[in-house]
Amino acid sequence: KQEVTQIPAALSVPEGENLVLNCSFTDSAIYNLQWFRQDPGKGLTSLLLIQSSQREQTSGRLNASLDKSSGRSTLYIAASQPGDSATYLCANQAGTALIFGKGTTLSVSS
Amino acid sequence: DVKVTQSSRYLVKRTGEKVFLECVQDMDHENMFWYRQDPGLGLRLIYFSYDVKMKEKGDIPEGYSVSREKKERFSLILESASTNQTSMYLCASSQGGSTNEKLFFGSGTQLSVL
């Protein structure tokens, strides 16, 4: 059964720092890789989607990359802000449904 | 923007009650999903549907059933609620017809079974 692992589980950084969140998956048959943001007690918001034929996607200060050969994806956040504090989840699409990692909880202090 | 609406933000039910969780999406999406989210366990797929009246079991379907009589509505049913079904329930939808699709989530229903 496919598994998605996110490291670290939690991360605290000062405002302005650049940071990288990691995601690894056991199944090399990737259809697409999505990154989500979740605020406490809320639903998930899709941030970036990398299709299986792509290597990276960018949106504002966010950049997500995909390396299928190593089974890894990274989410790069530039110039972090307190408003970036949330849990970030990655998910690999297996058929119709997505398989999620457990997330990285990010805290950005001002 | 796609809107996925879950009927209740918080629910408190008693053990043994039949519970209905409703989800409606407004973008004519083919696929709809029910996940539950628990601390330390992450999101786990309960059921999904890729068409009206069609359903597929996810990873943890035991104790749940679903109904999709109309394209826009996907209901999760707890036939006889138990305390181990206390959880955050998240509904999601995607367009369908492709394997490269964004998933859109509702705000979630926090269910407590006493």
Interface residues (C-beta under 8 A of the other chain):
Chain A: Y31 N32 Q34 F36 G41 K42 G43 L44 T45 S46 L49 Q51 S52 L89 A91 Q93 G95 T96 A97 L98 I99 F100 G101 K102 G103
Chain B: V4 N31 F33 Y35 G40 L41 G42 L43 L45 F48 Y50 E56 G58 M88 L90 A92 T99 N100 E101 K102 L103 F104 F105 G106 S107 G108 Q110
